[in-house]
């Protein structure tokens, strides 16, 4: 069966139509809390980590102390960014501090990013709560004094399972971010060359 000029033209039109539809179709969002900021072309989740066990939200204070709050506020708002599949960095939006862990499993907020201390493996449990544990220090992120390694299907320490909740705060830039750091905040996670190496971080959060 011959292939006529009319058939060839119809085929070309079909190809052009398909290409235009692909360009016009927006990319699906896999995370309803994802935000694209400053042209990074990467997803950043703006979330509050709600703790199972005390019904409070993890809170990162200006001095680096980590505690909890009964309700969402600008110190419980966190940027959660993937640095590799299944591994994330967590940063306080208001304070600009990274959520980090020391060798004993204690957590603190630091102004300096260090991959060994500030990267966490994010695991989703069957309950749909998340657990975060340090690949370097082999401990579960927890607000309790009890520190344990993460072992699948084993009991977790108290205050170590978190439900990421979408931000319900007013979307005012001045309110969300600390204006003192905004001018130099071109790399919120400190991932660019020359910033990954850091001195050993102290529990007090002083960078």
C-alpha positions in Angstrom: 0.0 0.0 0.0 1.6 3.3 -1.1 2.3 6.3 1.2 0.8 9.3 -0.5 1.7 13.0 -0.1 -1.5 13.6 1.8 -0.7 10.8 4.3 2.8 12.3 4.9 1.3 15.8 5.5 -1.3 14.3 7.9 1.5 12.5 9.8 3.5 15.7 10.1 0.5 17.7 11.4 -0.2 15.0 14.0 3.4 15.1 15.2 3.3 18.9 15.5 0.0 18.8 17.4 1.3 16.2 19.9 4.4 18.3 20.5 2.4 21.4 21.2 0.2 19.5 23.7 3.3 18.3 25.6 4.6 21.8 25.9 1.2 23.1 27.1 0.7 20.4 29.7 1.9 21.5 33.2 4.1 19.2 35.2 2.3 17.3 37.9 3.2 18.1 41.5 4.0 15.1 43.6 3.9 17.1 46.9 1.1 19.5 47.7 3.4 21.5 50.0 6.2 22.0 47.4 7.3 25.5 46.6 9.7 26.7 43.9 11.8 29.6 45.2 14.3 31.9 43.5 14.4 30.0 40.2 16.1 26.9 41.8 14.0 24.6 39.7 14.0 22.3 42.7 11.2 21.6 45.2 11.3 22.9 48.7 8.6 21.8 51.1 7.4 24.5 53.5 6.0 22.5 56.4 5.4 22.3 60.1 6.5 19.0 61.8 3.6 17.9 64.0 4.8 15.4 66.7 3.0 12.3 67.6 2.9 11.9 71.4 2.6 15.5 72.5 0.4 17.0 69.8 2.9 19.9 69.3 5.0 21.2 66.5 8.8 21.1 66.4 10.1 24.6 66.9 13.5 26.1 66.1 14.4 29.1 68.2 16.7 32.0 67.3 19.4 30.8 69.8 19.5 27.3 68.2 17.5 25.6 70.9 14.9 23.1 69.7 11.6 22.6 71.5 7.9 22.5 70.6 4.9 24.7 70.2 1.2 24.0 70.6 0.4 25.8 67.4 2.0 26.8 64.1 4.1 29.9 64.3 7.0 31.4 62.3 9.5 29.4 64.4 7.8 26.1 63.6 7.8 26.8 59.8 10.6 24.7 58.2 12.1 24.3 54.7 12.6 20.7 53.9 14.8 20.1 50.9 16.0 16.8 49.3 19.7 16.7 48.9 19.6 13.1 47.4 16.9 10.5 47.1 15.4 9.9 50.6 17.8 12.3 52.3 16.8 15.8 53.4 18.0 19.0 55.0 15.7 20.8 57.4 16.0 24.6 57.9 14.1 27.1 60.0 12.6 29.7 57.8 12.5 32.4 60.4 15.9 31.8 62.0 17.9 30.5 59.0 19.3 27.7 61.2 19.8 24.1 60.0 18.4 21.3 62.1 21.5 19.2 63.1 22.5 16.4 65.4 25.7 15.8 67.4 27.5 12.6 68.0 25.3 11.8 71.1 22.1 12.2 69.1 21.1 15.6 70.6 19.6 18.0 68.1 20.2 21.8 67.7 20.0 24.6 65.2 23.2 25.8 63.5 23.9 28.7 61.3 26.5 26.5 59.5 25.6 23.6 57.2 27.6 20.4 57.7 26.5 17.3 55.7 27.6 14.9 58.5 25.5 16.7 61.1 22.6 18.2 59.1 21.6 15.5 56.6 18.8 13.2 57.6 17.2 10.1 56.1 13.5 10.5 55.8 11.4 7.4 56.3 7.6 7.1 56.1 6.0 4.7 58.6 2.8 2.7 58.0 1.0 5.2 60.2 1.9 7.9 57.6 4.1 9.7 60.2 7.7 10.3 59.2 10.9 9.4 61.1 14.2 11.2 60.5 17.5 9.6 61.4 21.2 10.6 60.9 23.2 8.4 58.5 26.3 9.7 60.2 25.4 9.5 63.9 23.0 6.5 63.6 20.4 8.1 65.8 16.8 9.0 65.4 15.8 12.7 65.5 13.8 13.0 68.7 12.9 15.8 71.2 13.1 13.3 74.1 16.2 12.7 76.2 16.2 9.1 75.0 18.4 8.5 72.0 18.2 5.3 69.9 19.4 4.1 66.5 16.8 3.6 63.8 16.1 -0.1 63.3 13.1 -0.9 61.0 10.2 -2.4 62.9 11.8 -1.7 66.3 10.4 0.6 68.9 11.2 4.3 68.4 12.1 6.8 71.2 9.3 9.2 72.3 8.7 12.4 70.3 10.4 11.0 67.2 7.6 10.6 64.7 6.4 13.6 62.8 3.5 14.4 60.5 4.5 17.1 58.0 1.6 19.7 57.9 1.1 22.3 55.3 1.7 25.9 56.3 -1.4 27.8 57.4 0.4 31.0 58.3 -0.2 34.3 56.4 2.1 34.4 53.4 3.9 37.6 54.2 7.5 37.6 53.3 8.4 40.0 56.1 6.7 37.8 58.7 8.1 34.5 57.4 11.7 35.4 57.0 14.2 37.2 59.3 14.9 40.5 57.5 18.4 40.6 58.9 19.4 37.6 56.8 17.3 38.2 53.8 19.8 40.3 51.9 22.4 37.6 51.9 20.1 34.7 51.6 20.9 33.7 48.0 21.7 30.1 49.0 19.3 29.1 51.8 20.8 25.7 52.3 24.5 26.6 51.9 25.0 23.9 49.3 27.2 25.8 47.0 30.9 25.1 46.7 33.0 26.4 49.5 30.2 26.2 52.1 29.9 22.5 52.8 33.0 22.2 55.0 32.5 23.5 58.5 34.0 23.4 61.9 32.6 20.8 64.3 29.2 22.0 65.4 28.4 22.5 69.1 25.2 21.6 70.8 24.5 25.2 71.6 24.1 25.9 67.9 26.8 28.4 67.6 28.2 28.2 64.1 
